[in-house]
Structures are given as C-alpha cells and as structure tokens.
Amino acid sequence: MMAAYGTLPAGSRTELVDRFTIEVPDEEIERMHTLVKLSGVASPSYENSFPVEKRDLGLSREWLIEAKRSWEAFDW
C-alpha cells in the first residue's frame, strides 16, 4: 500500500515540511488486522465500568470495545 501524506493545515510554514510517502507491506497490514481482531477486551469489573467520560481509573470497557470495533472496520 502506498499513499502520499495528506494536506497541511492552513497557515503552515511549508518551507519547514518535506513531503513524504509511507509504504507498508500488505502482509504487515494483514498482520495488524489479525492482531486487532484476535485481541480481547477484559471482562466487566468495577474499574472498567465507569461512564466513558469518567477516566479516574483509566479507559472504560465500553470505550475499548468501541475502539476495537473502529479499528476492525478501518480501511487499512
């Protein structure tokens, strides 16, 4: 997979930035997809059951489940 870097924000000092491309072999993308798919989310517990907005004890289980879904659906 080969993609050019995106558009710079308005007002950026373009003389300080060099355009580049990144190449990631399809095998590595497939490996990442497999790892995300196979990764588990911890069972519900006191610490991970707080609302998404309250992060006193870290990320909520609900947030992690939604993040995993997003990564699984992402077009790598």
TAPE-V157849 format. One line per field, one symbol per residue. ss: DSSP state (~ for helix, > for strand, _ for the rest). psi: psi as a letter, one per 20 degrees, with the letter a starting at -180 (. if undefined). A space follows every 10 residues. Layout:
ss->???
psi->???
//
This chain:
ss->_>>>______ ___~~~____ >>>__~~~~~ ~~~~~~~~__ __________ __________ ~~~~~~~~~~ ~~~___
psi->ppqqqapqqp jqnhiippqr qpppqhhhgh gggggggiqr pqqprghjjq qhhokhkaqq ggggghgggg hhipn.
//
